[in-house]
Amino acid sequence: MEQLESEIKRLIIESLGLEDIAPEDIDNDAELFGDGLGLDSVDALELGLALQKRYGIAIDPETRNMRDHFATVANLSKFVSAQRAPEQRS
């Protein structure tokens, strides 16, 4: 899971153009939106698209608890891991 968390941190930085932030600056349990990293709803859409493209997963914004899945890197990692096909999990 640690490797996936690192990958997701890099994906957040790259897909959202966060040039002043390094992966190690993002705590796995820190809030990504609002007072945390400061992401907004547009960032959530861009991040969702990047996750779908990178991991080949489907993200339905109407899914129950989607906001919770995107709350932290740790939550995103669990969500992505659960959505990936068994042969893609590491």
C-alpha positions in Angstrom: 0.0 0.0 0.0 2.9 2.3 0.7 4.0 2.2 -3.0 0.5 3.0 -4.1 0.3 5.9 -1.7 3.6 7.3 -3.2 2.3 6.8 -6.7 -0.9 8.7 -5.9 1.0 11.6 -4.3 3.1 11.9 -7.5 -0.1 11.7 -9.6 -1.7 14.4 -7.5 1.3 16.7 -8.0 1.7 16.0 -11.7 -2.0 16.0 -12.7 -2.8 19.2 -10.8 0.5 21.0 -11.6 1.4 21.5 -7.9 5.0 22.6 -8.6 5.8 23.8 -5.1 4.9 20.5 -3.4 6.9 17.4 -3.1 5.4 13.9 -2.5 6.9 13.8 1.0 5.1 17.1 1.8 1.8 15.3 1.6 0.8 13.4 4.7 -1.1 10.2 3.9 -3.8 11.1 6.5 -4.0 14.8 5.8 -7.1 16.2 4.2 -6.7 16.9 0.5 -9.5 19.4 0.3 -10.4 22.6 2.2 -8.0 23.4 4.9 -5.7 20.5 4.1 -3.9 20.6 0.8 -6.4 23.1 -0.4 -7.8 21.2 -3.4 -11.2 22.1 -4.8 -14.0 20.5 -6.8 -12.2 21.2 -10.2 -9.1 19.5 -8.8 -11.2 16.5 -7.7 -12.5 16.1 -11.3 -9.0 16.3 -12.7 -7.6 13.9 -10.1 -10.5 11.5 -10.8 -9.7 11.5 -14.5 -6.0 11.0 -13.8 -6.7 8.1 -11.5 -9.0 6.5 -14.1 -6.4 6.8 -16.8 -3.5 5.6 -14.7 -5.1 2.7 -13.0 -7.9 1.8 -15.4 -10.6 2.1 -12.8 -14.1 3.5 -13.2 -15.1 6.4 -10.9 -18.7 7.3 -10.7 -19.2 10.6 -8.9 -22.6 9.4 -7.7 -21.2 6.5 -5.8 -21.9 6.6 -2.1 -19.0 7.8 0.0 -17.0 9.1 -3.0 -16.2 12.3 -1.0 -14.8 10.1 1.8 -12.7 8.1 -0.8 -11.1 11.3 -2.0 -10.5 12.8 1.5 -6.9 11.6 2.0 -4.1 9.8 0.2 -4.7 6.9 2.5 -8.4 6.7 1.6 -7.6 7.1 -2.1 -5.1 4.3 -2.0 -7.6 2.0 -0.4 -10.2 2.9 -2.9 -7.9 2.4 -5.9 -6.7 -0.9 -4.6 -10.2 -2.1 -4.1 -11.2 -1.0 -7.6 -8.3 -2.5 -9.5 -8.5 -5.9 -11.0 -6.9 -8.6 -8.9 -4.0 -9.1 -11.4 -3.2 -5.3 -11.2 -2.9 -5.2 -7.4 0.6 -5.3 -5.9 
